[in-house]
Amino acid sequence: REMHRARGVATCDWNLNYDDGPGLLLPHLQKARELSRAALLRARLRFAARATDEALADVVAALKMARDCGSSPLLVSLLVDMAIENMATEVLATNLASLAPRQLDSLAAALKTLPATPSVVDCMRLEGQIFGDWMERFINAEAAKLNDPQAGGKVLAALFQQMNGGSPPDANEADAAQRRKLLESLTVADVRESLRRLRADYAQSATIAGLPSAERRGRWNEFESQLAETRKFAKREDVLRSLSQLVLPAIAKAADREDQFHVRQQLLLLAIQVQRHGPDAIKGAAVPGHGPVEYRQTDAGFELRCQPGSADKPEVLQVGTAKSAGT
């Protein structure tokens, strides 16, 4: 009942406390995933019982809830949004043939009025701010408590303790003595420089995430290789990237999934047009930035294909159900 009521809420605010930094709690995400599974199961049952209006209402409500999860531009929120929407898209694609023209028109309109999703770029910018601001407050408080400009190693150790139980990222016992010596040599100014580099690395990650997919992979591999070199802790410069090593997420796969997600959204809208008006309705159709859409008739119905630039194989939306699926 509440999930359906939330369809009418234009702006969703989870009142997240971003000041908590790495301690930020997101309990609504797992609950939304569980609720979406229940809603989409009921939608399948309703489709099977030919209660198509009620089934559509369940699916669209689940889609709205997914977008509400993504209303807070955090990477994990975006991933949950995409996971729920992919499940909902499968339910719709399987059952498009059971919908009347008025229902297809209503569904297309509902999909176009869903709230916008954040981008990986949005998420990286916000997370860089959240982690950076929290770390800055922690470093300042710890430095004030120690009251020693040379105690950067102790400040950084306290930060490691707070975030991951005390170990520097990618700890390797063979290099422990060298790493410990470098950490102990840091000043508070060095730790603040490490934070500045973390903010810069987040900004660079956001820039890379926003590149066209063909260029993004190469740039990200280059960036990750540079960061991986610093994990050896062979010199002082390596330690100054320790905060980036600790918290910076890998965005390559997330950005690829984002590409595929947007292609799938467009394929669903095109599939509704095919179901409503026939395959000629999408003749010459293309997904912006990803190329043409191919239509193929199948025994179960039809499928639409498009090649996301970041994918090694085409994204395929299969519409219809094989005859044996409902027995």
Long-range contacts (C-beta under 8 A, 24 or more apart in sequence): 3-35, 3-39, 3-61, 3-62, 3-65, 4-57, 4-61, 6-61, 6-64, 6-65, 6-68, 7-60, 7-61, 7-64, 9-68, 10-115, 11-71, 11-115, 12-68, 12-71, 12-115, 13-71, 14-71, 14-72, 16-72, 18-126, 18-129, 18-130, 18-133, 19-133, 19-134, 20-134, 21-130, 21-131, 21-133, 21-134, 21-135, 21-138, 22-131, 22-134, 22-162, 22-163, 22-247, 24-130, 26-72, 26-74, 26-76, 26-77, 28-69, 29-69, 29-76, 29-77, 29-80, 32-65, 32-66, 32-68, 32-69, 32-80, 32-84, 33-80, 33-83, 33-84, 35-62, 35-65, 36-62, 36-65, 36-66, 36-84, 36-87, 36-88, 37-87, 39-65, 40-87, 40-88, 40-91, 43-91, 44-91, 47-91, 47-94, 47-95, 47-98, 48-326, 50-98, 52-95, 52-98, 52-99, 52-100, 52-103, 53-103, 55-95, 56-99, 56-103, 56-106, 56-107, 59-88, 59-91, 59-92, 60-107, 60-110, 60-111, 62-87, 62-88, 63-88, 63-110, 63-111, 63-114, 64-114, 64-115, 67-114, 67-115, 67-116, 67-117, 68-115, 70-115, 70-117, 70-118, 71-115, 71-118, 73-118, 73-119, 73-122, 73-123, 73-125, 73-126, 74-123, 74-126, 74-127, 75-120, 75-123, 75-124, 75-127, 75-249, 75-251, 75-254, 77-118, 77-123, 78-117, 78-118, 78-119, 78-120, 78-123, 78-254, 78-258, 79-254, 79-257, 81-117, 82-117, 82-257, 82-258, 82-261, 85-261, 85-265, 86-261, 86-264, 89-264, 89-265, 89-268, 89-317, 92-268, 93-268, 93-271, 93-317, 93-318, 93-319, 93-320, 94-319, 94-320, 94-321, 94-325, 95-321, 96-271, 96-272, 96-275, 96-301, 96-319, 96-320, 97-275, 97-301, 97-319, 97-320, 99-275, 101-276, 104-272, 104-275, 104-276, 105-276, 107-272, 108-269, 108-272, 108-273, 108-276, 111-265, 111-268, 111-269, 111-272, 112-269, 117-261, 119-209, 119-210, 119-258, 120-209, 120-210, 120-251, 120-254, 120-255, 120-258, 121-206, 121-209, 121-210, 124-202, 124-205, 124-206, 124-209, 124-249, 124-251, 125-202, 125-203, 125-206, 127-202, 127-249, 128-198, 128-199, 128-202, 128-203, 128-205, 128-206, 131-198, 131-202, 131-247, 132-195, 132-198, 132-199, 132-202, 135-159, 135-195, 135-198, 135-243, 136-195, 138-162, 139-188, 139-191, 139-192, 139-195, 143-188, 143-191, 148-188, 149-187, 149-188, 149-189, 150-187, 150-188, 151-187, 151-188, 152-186, 152-187, 152-188, 152-189, 152-190, 152-191, 153-183, 153-184, 153-185, 153-186, 155-186, 155-188, 155-191, 156-183, 156-186, 156-191, 156-194, 156-242, 157-183, 159-191, 159-243, 160-246, 163-246, 163-247, 164-246, 168-233, 168-242, 168-245, 168-246, 169-231, 169-242, 169-245, 169-246, 170-231, 170-245, 175-232, 175-233, 178-233, 178-234, 179-233, 179-239, 182-233, 182-235, 182-236, 182-238, 182-239, 183-239, 185-236, 186-239, 190-239, 190-240, 193-240, 194-239, 194-240, 194-241, 194-242, 194-243, 194-244, 195-243, 197-240, 197-241, 197-243, 197-244, 198-243, 198-244, 198-247, 198-248, 201-227, 201-241, 201-244, 201-248, 202-248, 205-248, 205-249, 205-251, 208-251, 209-251, 209-254, 209-255, 212-289, 212-309, 213-255, 213-256, 213-259, 213-308, 213-309, 213-310, 214-309, 214-310, 216-252, 216-255, 216-310, 217-252, 217-310, 220-251, 220-252, 220-255, 221-252, 224-250, 224-252, 255-310, 256-308, 256-310, 256-311, 259-290, 259-308, 259-309, 259-310, 259-311, 260-308, 260-310, 260-311, 260-315, 262-287, 263-287, 263-290, 263-306, 263-308, 263-315, 264-315, 264-317, 266-293, 266-306, 267-293, 267-304, 267-306, 267-315, 267-317, 268-317, 270-304, 271-302, 271-304, 271-317, 271-319, 274-302, 274-304, 274-319, 275-319, 299-323
